[in-house]
Amino acid sequence: MSTFDPTDRPRGRLGIKEIARRAGVAPMTVSRTLSDPAKVSPETRARVMAVIEQAGFIRNELASSMRSGRRIVGTMVPPLINSGIAEQVQGMTDACQASGYQLLLVQGDFTPEAEEEAIRALLGWQPAGLILQAFVQSPAARRRLAAGPAPVVEISEVRGREPIDMAVGVSNFETAHAMTSHLLAKGYRRIGFVSTPVHGNDRLRQRRIGYRQALRDAGHHYPVPLEIEVPITPAGGAEAVRRLSAMDAALDVIFCSSDTLAIGAVQECHRRGWPIPERLAIAGYGDVDLAAQLFPTLTTLRVDRYAMGRRAVEQLLRRLRGEADVPAVETLGFEIVERQSA
């Protein structure tokens, strides 16, 4: 077995050829060990990997991706990585790894300028395809993506505008309409709605529209709209209880656009000594792990974010394989999870 003195390490980046020399194999064998280890004998693979470990070799993934046909899928996520976004990213990661792709993640924002910057950063890596959170807002970015060679999947929302290329997700209008209608059917009449700022966020905008439409469909018209925007934190949920209850003393339920807000609202009710749901009911959106452990357990709306991320990658890879029947829009299901809080 080849060995080497660590003090004999050459200056600069250690390349494939030097690894091959130290392991006593051909450069192609080193490349195959890294890219397709099953094709290398266990003994040779162990020898090459021992040299790599000792040398601290780091593979040039950009060069490798260019040689192998850009096996990178790029994705842009909001600056707040909540549990729902994290589940989507995990689904994308697992689907990419199963197909021999790498997921490249950059952080975007809900402003056109930040969105354009994030998309430019992704395109600079020449990815095989892109998965973007919600619909792209910037007209310039939409034109650039539509004219480019890489397929694009916009994820999470499927209603409100035409996708650049493909979309995978749910209708946030339908989910919010369903939850609001569910609360009305349970006998609640003064339903407040709280979300984070909807500007530039298709998902939240459609949820608010769905809430409003459900009230109209049921013949409810509030003199003062029971809608507010707060930061997406538990403190924001507590603020929602204070503000909405001050706006309408008859308020009997708050529909929160995320479980994070709902958890804060539940805690604020506890601080006030308000029984839930007798004094004020709380409903959330997302069904995070804590929702079923909260006291009282949280009524919420479940969307399979992991499946959404996985399906987005699968849809992208089908397009890359040249399949003819790839749907432009794929809509996933949702479920209202009724628990104790509403």
Buried (B, 14 or more C-beta within 10 A) or exposed (E): EEEBEEEEEEEEEBBBEBBBBBBEBEBEBBBBBBBEEEEBEEEBBEBBBBBBEBBEBEEEEEEBBBEEEBBBBBBBBBEEEBBBBBBBBBBBBBBBEEBEBBBBBBBBBBEBEBBBBBBEBBBEBBBBBBBBBBBBBBEEBBEBBEEBEBBBBBBBBBBBBEBBBBBBBBBBBBBBBBBBBBBBEBEBBBBBBBBBEBEBBBBBBBBBBBBBBBBEEBEBEBEEEBBBBBBBBBBBBBBBBEBBBEBBEEBBBBBBBBBBBBBBBBBBBEEBEBEBBEEBBBBBBBBBEBBEEBEBBBBBBBBBBBBBBBBBBBBBBBBBEEEEEBEEBBBBEBEBBEBBBB
